[in-house]
Amino acid sequence: MSTTPKCPQCNSENVYQDGNLWICPECFHEWSAVAVAEEAPAEADTHKRDAFGNILQDGDSVTVIKELKIKGSSSVVKVGTKVKSIRLTDAGDGHDIACKIDGIGSINLKSEFVKKA
């Protein structure tokens, strides 16, 4: 059973094969099917990283780098808010940090909006 590769340019899973070429309809990148077969499988990076590429771990402190509106509430998490003792999670919606923020309570954040303190 062969697996469909991801686009090497935009990492899209929506690719199709046309003869000896793989084509990505999202970024229009084309590459050889022979080159895909010869490639070694890439090792997946399972580390959670902040907006600047630093590896995050449970218990780290982070700082919010963008003002974040809280869905269903009129409050916001302001830029520069320091969050202590984060917990990394594997939520399917992209929110991969569970934490408590003073004045707001328990909240989930995306790692792309924080930097390691």
N, C-alpha and C positions, 0 to 999 in steps of 0.2 A: 504494500500500500504506500503510495507516494503522498507526501504532504505538500501542500501549496506553500511556497516561500512568501515571506513578507517583502515588500518593496525596499530595496537597500537605500533609497533616497529619502522617502517619507515614512517608512515603516508601516505602511498601510497593508491590511490583510486582504483588501479587495483587488486582487491581481488575477490575470488570466493568461493562458498560454496561447500563442498564435504561431504555429510552426515551431521554429527553434528559438523563439523569443518569448520572454515574459513581459507583459505590459501592465502598467499601473494606470488605471483610468483617472485617478485623483491628481497625480503630478505629471502624467504622460511620460514617465521614465520607462525606457526599454532596456532589457539586458538579456544575455544569452542563457538559454536553459542548460547548456553544457557547463557553464561557469557555476551555476547553482548546484549541479550534481557533484562537482569536484570540491566545493567548499566544505570545510569541516563545520559541524554544527556549532554555532556560537554559544558560548556559555552565558546564561542569563544572569544579569546583575540583580540580585535579590535585596540589595541594600536600599534603604530609604534615604533619599538625599534631600537637602534643603535647596533653596533657590540658587545657591552659589556652588552646589556640588559637594558640600561637606556631608559626610555620612552621619546619620542620626541614629541614636540608640535610646532605649528606654531609660528614663531618668534624666535625660539632657534638659537643659534650659534653652529656650528659643525666643526670638524677638520677631514680632509681626512686622512685615515690610510693606504692607498695603492695607488701607482701610477696608475692613470687611463688614458688609451688612449682614445681619443675622436674619435668616429667613423666618418670617412669621413674627417678627418683633421689630420695634422701632429703635432698638439699641444697635450700636456698632462696636466693633473691635478696632480701636485706633492704632495708627502707625506707631511703632515703638513700644507697644505693650509687651512686657516680658512675661513669658509663661514658663513656670518651673515644673519639673517632674513630669515630662510628657510620657505617654504610653503609645507605642507604635501598634497599629492595628492593620488588618487586611480587609477593610471595607471595600466593597465592589464599586462604590460610587466615587472613588478618588480621594475621599477624606481618610487619610491614613495616620492622623495624630489625634488621640483622645487626650483631653486635658481639662483642667479647671482654671477659669480666669476669674480673678477677684471682681466682684460686682456684677458678673454675668452668670457664672456657674459652669456646669459641665458642658463641654462643646467639642465638636470634632472639627479639625482644620486640615487643609491640604498642605503638604510639605512644600509646595511650590510658592507659598506665601509667607514662609518663615525663613529666618537665618539662625544658624547655631550661635548661641551667646557665649 
